[in-house]
Amino acid sequence: MDTTVITLVTGERHEISGSAEQVESAIIAASRGSIMQFAWLTIRASGEKIGVNPGSVVSLRVVHSEGGSDAALGGSASGPVA
């Protein structure tokens, strides 16, 4: 299964189940939703759900991809929260 690490503005990092594209899509969808809508993601190790404010995400990093080698994605994973 693909694993993506999200880094928050606080410096916290979470390993999330799903490809970078899936995680990014959930974050962007939440940022386009209602004010203070969370992106609900699944922590890989525990299966626990975590709600993330899209505006607090600093970066995404692929740590394991079924498609091949590890890759890094830089930049912001979401735009400003509307």
VENHUGI-V969133 format. One record per pair of residues at least 6 apart in sequence whose C-alpha atoms are under 6 Angstrom apart, sorted by the first residue. I is the first residue (numbers start at 1). J is the second residue. D is the distance in Angstrom with one decimal. If there is no record, write none. Layout:
I,J,D  I,J,D
//
This chain:
2,18,4.9  2,19,5.0  2,64,5.3  2,65,4.6  2,66,5.9  3,16,5.6  3,17,4.9  3,18,5.3  3,63,5.7  3,64,5.1  4,15,5.7  4,16,5.2  4,20,5.7  4,61,5.5  4,62,4.5  4,63,5.7  5,14,5.4  5,15,4.4  5,16,5.9  5,60,5.7  5,61,5.1  6,13,5.6  6,14,5.4  6,59,5.8  6,60,4.7  7,13,4.6  7,57,6.0  7,58,5.5  7,59,5.3  8,56,5.3  8,57,4.5  8,58,5.3  9,56,5.4  9,58,5.8  15,43,5.8  15,44,5.7  16,42,5.6  16,43,4.6  16,44,5.0  17,42,5.7  17,44,4.8  24,77,5.9  26,39,5.7  27,39,5.1  27,54,5.4  28,78,5.4  30,37,5.5  30,38,5.7  30,39,5.2  31,54,5.5  31,81,5.1  38,51,5.2  38,52,5.1  38,53,5.0  39,51,5.5  39,52,5.1  40,50,5.6  40,51,4.5  41,49,5.6  41,50,5.3  42,48,5.7  42,49,4.5  55,80,6.0  55,81,5.6  58,76,5.3  59,75,5.9  59,76,5.4  59,77,5.7  60,73,5.9  61,72,5.0  61,73,5.4  62,71,5.6  62,72,5.7  63,70,5.7  64,70,5.7
//
